Amino acid sequence: MTVTDVSKATTTTAIEVRGLVKDFTLRHNRSLKELAMAKIRKRPISDTFRALHGIDLTVQQGESLALLGFNGSGKSTLLKLISGVMRPDEGTIGVRGRIAGLIEVGAGFHPDLTGRENVFLNGAILGMDEATITARFDDIVAFSEIERFIDTEVKFYSSGMFLRLAFAVAVHTDPEVFLIDEILSVGDEPFQKKCLARIEELRAEGRTLVIVSHDLSMVANLCTRGVLLEQGRIVADDTAERVVARMRGEG
Ligand SMILES: Nc1ncnc2c1ncn2[C@@H]1O[C@H](COP(=O)(O)OP(=O)(O)OP(=O)(O)O)[C@@H](O)[C@H]1O
């Protein structure tokens, strides 16, 4: 986790983000001649792109928040910073409680290990001890419905199979804060429905959810709050329904 200081936040705060800035370096492929000319002319061969411009966001425990915005607006970058897989250039991030993130298909899995070995690896990354993973192993595999392939190396898995195992492990870590990026879309419809039902249960139990999705109907149903990003800035923070309506040009 990047920073875990929620001292100034209230006791019900789950996520506290202040002044978050993220820059990426854009490199350009150039020929040797162009590189030499750039050096002679003292022109930079790379430039910086600011993906997030000082984001402030507080999420209360038990809130279900949809991060919305068009392609490239900074949603995944913000989620990666909150989950701790990426570090900000400026600003602070505080998260209270056990956090599980489904951010990229296959992230946290080792390709040369089997599904079974990866359940233990991924479970450990998400903070479960070996005895707990062993106790929950059968439930994890049953949820994923990929029993037949559990001893196959995951480099042979399809993206839907990765999602199945990753989602199954993540929900069995008993997360207090659950971050989900677009990846549900790689699951087939029955599995997506099963994931959504489980997410609903987590919400009903008072877990904090942050969801990135382009499925506007789904997030309008699932989430209570919507935050709209535009070019790395928050431009709306309202009910999910109203933010979805605005994105559809109705608001
Ligand atoms: N590793 C990286 N290197 C360079 N630029 C990046 C990197 N990751 C993201 N970006 C850029 O940052 C901006 C925000 O990207 P991000 O993936 O957060 O957007 P998004 O809102 O999740 O988009 P989408 O809806 O298409 O998934 C984009 O312009 C993207 O090209």
The ligand as a Gaussian input file, in Angstrom:
#p B3LYP/6-31G(d) Opt

LIG

0 1
 N        1.856000       2.883000     -18.214000
 C        1.477000       3.945000     -18.922000
 N        2.358000       4.639000     -19.691000
 C        1.972000       5.723000     -20.377000
 N        0.712000       6.210000     -20.383000
 C       -0.198000       5.562000     -19.655000
 C        0.122000       4.395000     -18.885000
 N       -1.009000       3.975000     -18.245000
 C       -1.988000       4.834000     -18.603000
 N       -1.509000       5.784000     -19.437000
 C       -2.260000       6.895000     -20.029000
 O       -2.979000       7.545000     -18.989000
 C       -4.276000       7.938000     -19.460000
 C       -5.326000       7.356000     -18.534000
 O       -5.335000       5.948000     -18.717000
 P       -6.319000       4.992000     -17.914000
 O       -6.014000       3.581000     -18.322000
 O       -6.258000       5.330000     -16.482000
 O       -7.728000       5.450000     -18.494000
 P       -9.166000       4.799000     -18.328000
 O      -10.089000       5.919000     -17.970000
 O       -9.125000       3.631000     -17.424000
 O       -9.456000       4.341000     -19.824000
 P      -10.303000       3.134000     -20.458000
 O      -11.745000       3.489000     -20.266000
 O       -9.918000       3.178000     -21.889000
 O       -9.898000       1.869000     -19.774000
 C       -4.370000       7.444000     -20.908000
 O       -4.103000       8.537000     -21.761000
 C       -3.294000       6.393000     -21.017000
 O       -2.746000       6.363000     -22.310000

